[in-house]
Amino acid sequence: MNQTDTEKTIGWIGLGAMGWPMAGHLHAKGWLTAVWNRTVDKAEAFAEQHKGVSVAEDPADMAGQVDVIAICVSADDDLIGVIDALEDSLRRGQIVVDHSTVSPATARQLAERLAQKGVGFVDAPVTGGVEGAIKGNLAIMAGGNWDDFHAISTLFDAYARLHHHLGPSGAGQSAKAVNQLMVAGIAEAVCESLALMERLDLPREPMLELLSGGAAGNWFLDKRGRTMLADEFDVGFAPALLLKDLKICQALCDQADFTSGVLRQAIPDYQRLIDHGETGRDISALIRLKHPLEI
């Protein structure tokens, strides 16, 4: 961070699987002042493990302590609730950075609300998964006022390998929808291909090496291929969260008069996973719909 940035105090709201390591990277840089989480015990555990970080009593208390507030929660209603709790305590010149995945419309509405108070709002969803958050090599797609983005963009260096400003408020969330459409399409292709591989009784290890080493190689195959074939889905991205993201993408496609074959397949597939109790598991559990031993 430059000299101006180092004078900023930063607070973090939302200590889930992604938020905890991201906030931890800010602490390692010496940039984090306070945290808040809906589950107080989690915030207290974070503060105990990260010396010098205080636990805010509530979002309003945090707003009175810091210059920049970073948020990482699960869905639109969660984010709106946090902003509702913050709004009356925010002051002109503060910046709110949202790393959640929500609809572009929600991002635009919140940006307009906060602008009336002279508060900046940057929608900055991330991609790279829990592994990327832990390693500090996420990618950030940001929307909002350029000056607000520029004022806080170097804090992203604590937990991201790259970040880009893509346009006005909502642009970051639109970009995340495009990303999630591609994620879903790759997952469908990899799970179907590995299920067919099993059906044809091809040897797993040689096939995984060959597939990863050629034109079919991709992150999902590399990180999830072996675990899904072992019927292990404990680490990663919950199907319920991807389904939420894909419904956002579907709404954008409808607005753009764009037809997606991926969404036509993926949305019912992930709904079926959730209906069968896979809500807390990784999206690679999709292979259980494709494999001969279906759920």
C-alpha positions in Angstrom: 0.0 0.0 0.0 1.2 3.6 -0.6 1.6 6.1 2.2 -2.0 7.3 1.9 -3.3 3.7 2.0 -1.4 2.8 5.1 -3.1 5.5 7.0 -6.5 3.9 6.3 -8.0 1.6 9.0 -9.8 -1.5 7.7 -12.6 -3.5 9.2 -13.9 -6.9 8.0 -17.4 -8.3 8.1 -18.1 -12.0 7.4 -15.7 -14.7 8.6 -16.9 -17.7 6.6 -14.7 -20.1 4.6 -13.6 -17.4 2.3 -13.7 -14.4 4.6 -11.6 -15.8 7.4 -8.4 -16.4 5.3 -8.9 -13.1 3.3 -9.1 -11.2 6.6 -6.1 -13.1 7.8 -4.0 -11.9 4.9 -5.0 -8.3 5.7 -3.9 -8.9 9.3 -0.6 -10.4 8.1 0.1 -7.1 6.3 -0.7 -5.1 9.4 -3.8 -3.5 7.7 -6.7 -5.0 9.7 -8.2 -3.1 12.6 -11.5 -4.8 13.5 -13.8 -7.7 12.6 -17.5 -8.5 13.0 -19.4 -11.7 12.3 -23.0 -12.7 12.9 -21.8 -15.6 15.0 -19.9 -13.7 17.8 -17.8 -16.8 18.8 -16.2 -16.9 15.4 -15.2 -13.2 15.5 -13.8 -13.7 19.0 -11.8 -16.8 17.8 -10.4 -14.8 14.9 -9.4 -11.9 17.2 -7.7 -14.4 19.6 -5.7 -15.9 16.8 -4.8 -12.5 15.2 -3.4 -10.2 17.8 -4.2 -6.5 17.6 -7.6 -7.0 16.0 -10.6 -6.0 17.9 -14.2 -7.4 17.7 -16.8 -4.8 16.9 -20.0 -5.0 18.9 -22.1 -4.7 15.7 -21.7 -3.3 12.1 -22.6 0.2 13.4 -19.8 0.0 15.9 -17.4 -1.0 13.2 -18.4 1.9 11.0 -17.3 4.3 13.8 -13.8 2.6 14.0 -12.5 2.3 10.4 -12.2 4.1 7.1 -12.7 1.0 4.8 -15.2 -1.8 5.5 -14.8 -5.0 3.6 -17.8 -7.4 3.5 -17.9 -11.1 2.6 -21.3 -12.7 3.1 -23.4 -15.3 1.3 -26.3 -13.6 -0.5 -28.2 -10.5 -1.4 -30.4 -10.4 1.8 -27.3 -10.9 4.0 -25.5 -8.0 2.3 -28.6 -5.7 2.4 -28.9 -6.5 6.1 -25.3 -5.5 6.8 -25.7 -2.2 4.9 -28.9 -1.5 6.8 -27.0 -1.9 10.0 -24.1 0.2 8.9 -25.8 3.0 7.0 -26.7 5.4 9.8 -23.2 5.2 11.3 -21.3 5.7 8.1 -19.6 9.0 7.4 -18.6 10.9 4.3 -15.4 9.6 2.7 -15.6 6.0 3.9 -15.6 3.2 1.4 -17.5 -0.1 1.6 -16.0 -3.0 -0.4 -18.3 -6.0 -1.1 -16.6 -9.3 -1.8 -19.9 -11.2 -1.8 -21.6 -12.6 -4.9 -25.0 -10.9 -5.3 -27.0 -9.6 -8.2 -25.8 -6.6 -10.2 -29.1 -4.8 -9.4 -28.4 -5.1 -5.7 -24.9 -3.7 -6.1 -26.2 -0.8 -8.0 -29.0 -0.1 -5.5 -26.6 -0.1 -2.6 -24.1 2.1 -4.4 -26.8 4.6 -5.0 -27.9 4.5 -1.4 -24.4 5.0 0.0 -23.5 7.7 -2.5 -26.2 9.9 -1.0 -24.2 9.8 2.2 -20.9 10.5 0.4 -19.8 6.9 1.0 -18.1 4.9 -1.8 -19.3 1.3 -2.7 -17.2 -1.1 -4.7 -18.7 -4.4 -5.8 -15.7 -6.7 -5.9 -16.6 -10.4 -6.0 -13.8 -12.9 -6.1 -13.0 -16.2 -7.9 -10.4 -18.8 -6.9 -12.3 -20.8 -4.3 -11.4 -21.5 -0.7 -7.9 -22.7 -1.8 -7.3 -19.3 -3.5 -8.4 -17.5 -0.4 -6.1 -19.5 1.8 -3.1 -19.0 -0.6 -3.9 -15.3 -1.2 -4.1 -15.7 -5.0 -7.7 -14.8 -5.7 -8.9 -12.9 -8.8 -11.1 -9.8 -8.1 -13.5 -8.3 -10.6 -14.6 -4.9 -9.5 -17.3 -2.4 -10.4 -18.0 1.1 -9.0 -16.5 4.6 -9.1 -12.9 4.5 -10.4 -11.6 6.8 -7.7 -13.1 4.6 -5.0 -11.6 1.5 -6.6 -8.2 3.2 -7.0 -8.2 4.4 -3.4 -8.5 0.9 -2.0 -7.2 -1.4 -4.7 -3.8 -2.0 -3.2 -5.4 -3.7 -0.2 -6.5 -6.4 -2.6 -2.8 -7.3 -3.0 -3.0 -8.9 0.4 -5.2 -11.8 -0.9 -5.4 -11.5 -4.7 -3.0 -12.2 -7.5 -4.9 -9.9 -9.9 -7.7 -7.4 -9.8 -9.4 -5.3 -12.5 -11.9 -2.4 -12.5 -14.5 -3.4 -15.1 -16.9 -0.5 -15.1 -19.6 1.2 -13.0 -21.5 -0.3 -10.1 -22.7 -3.8 -10.8 -20.0 -4.5 -13.4 -18.1 -6.7 -10.9 -21.2 -8.8 -10.2 -22.0 -9.1 -13.9 -18.4 -10.4 -14.5 -18.9 -12.9 -11.6 -22.0 -14.2 -13.3 -20.0 -14.8 -16.5 -17.4 -16.6 -14.4 -19.9 -18.8 -12.6 -21.5 -19.8 -16.0 -18.1 -21.0 -17.1 -17.5 -22.8 -13.8 -20.8 -24.6 -14.1 -20.1 -25.6 -17.7 -16.7 -27.0 -16.9 -18.1 -28.9 -13.9 -20.8 -30.5 -16.1 -18.2 -31.5 -18.7 -15.6 -32.9 -16.2 -18.2 -34.9 -14.2 -19.8 -36.4 -17.3 -16.4 -37.3 -18.8 -15.2 -39.0 -15.6 -18.4 -40.8 -15.2 -18.1 -42.1 -18.8 -14.5 -43.0 -18.1 -15.7 -45.1 -15.1 -18.4 -46.7 -17.2 -15.8 -47.8 -19.8 -13.6 -49.2 -17.1 -10.6 -47.1 -18.1 -7.7 -46.9 -15.5 -8.1 -43.8 -13.3 -4.6 -42.6 -12.7 -3.3 -42.9 -16.3 -6.5 -41.3 -17.6 -6.3 -38.4 -15.1 -2.7 -37.7 -16.1 -3.5 -37.8 -19.8 -6.6 -35.6 -19.5 -4.9 -33.1 -17.3 -1.9 -33.0 -19.6 -3.8 -32.3 -22.9 -6.4 -29.9 -24.3 -8.9 -31.1 -21.7 -6.8 -29.9 -18.8 -8.4 -27.4 -16.4 -8.5 -26.3 -12.7 -11.6 -28.3 -11.8 -10.2 -31.5 -13.2 -6.8 -30.9 -11.5 -8.2 -30.0 -8.1 -11.3 -32.2 -7.9 -10.7 -35.2 -10.3 -9.2 -37.6 -7.7 -11.4 -36.5 -4.8 -14.6 -36.9 -6.7 -13.6 -40.4 -8.0 -12.9 -41.2 -4.3 -16.4 -40.0 -3.4 -14.9 -37.2 -1.3 -16.6 -33.8 -1.3 -15.7 -32.2 2.0 -13.7 -29.2 0.8 -14.7 -26.6 -1.7 -17.8 -24.7 -2.9 -21.2 -25.7 -1.6 -23.8 -26.6 -4.4 -26.4 -24.2 -2.8 -24.1 -21.3 -3.3 -23.4 -22.1 -6.9 -27.1 -22.6 -7.5 -27.8 -19.1 -6.1 -25.1 -17.7 -8.4 -26.5 -19.5 -11.5 -30.0 -18.1 -10.8 -28.4 -14.6 -10.8 -26.8 -15.5 -14.1 -30.1 -16.7 -15.5 -31.8 -13.4 -14.6 -29.0 -11.6 -16.5 -29.4 -13.9 -19.5 -33.1 -13.2 -19.5 -32.5 -9.4 -19.4 -29.9 -9.7 -22.3 -32.2 -12.0 -24.4 -29.4 -14.6 -24.2 -30.0 -18.4 -24.1 -27.6 -20.6 -22.2 -27.5 -24.3 -22.7 -25.2 -24.7 -19.6 -27.8 -23.1 -17.3 -30.6 -25.3 -18.8 -28.6 -28.3 -17.6 -26.8 -27.0 -14.5 -29.7 -25.4 -12.6 -31.8 -28.5 -12.4 -28.7 -30.6 -11.7 -27.7 -28.5 -8.7 -31.3 -28.3 -7.5 -31.4 -32.1 -7.5 -28.2 -32.3 -5.5 -29.6 -30.0 -2.9 -32.9 -31.9 -2.8 -30.8 -35.0 -2.0 -29.0 -33.3 0.9 -25.7 -32.2 -0.7 -26.0 -28.6 0.5 -22.8 -28.5 2.5 -20.6 -30.4 0.1 -18.5 -29.4 -2.9 -20.0 -28.8 -6.3 -17.9 -31.8 -7.6 -20.6 -33.9 -5.9 -22.3 -33.4 -9.2 -20.5 -36.6 -10.4 -22.9 -38.5 -8.2 -25.7 -37.6 -10.7 -23.6 -38.8 -13.6 -21.9 -41.9 -12.1 -23.4 -45.4 -12.5 -23.9 -45.3 -8.7 -26.3 -42.4 -8.7 -27.7 -40.8 -5.5 
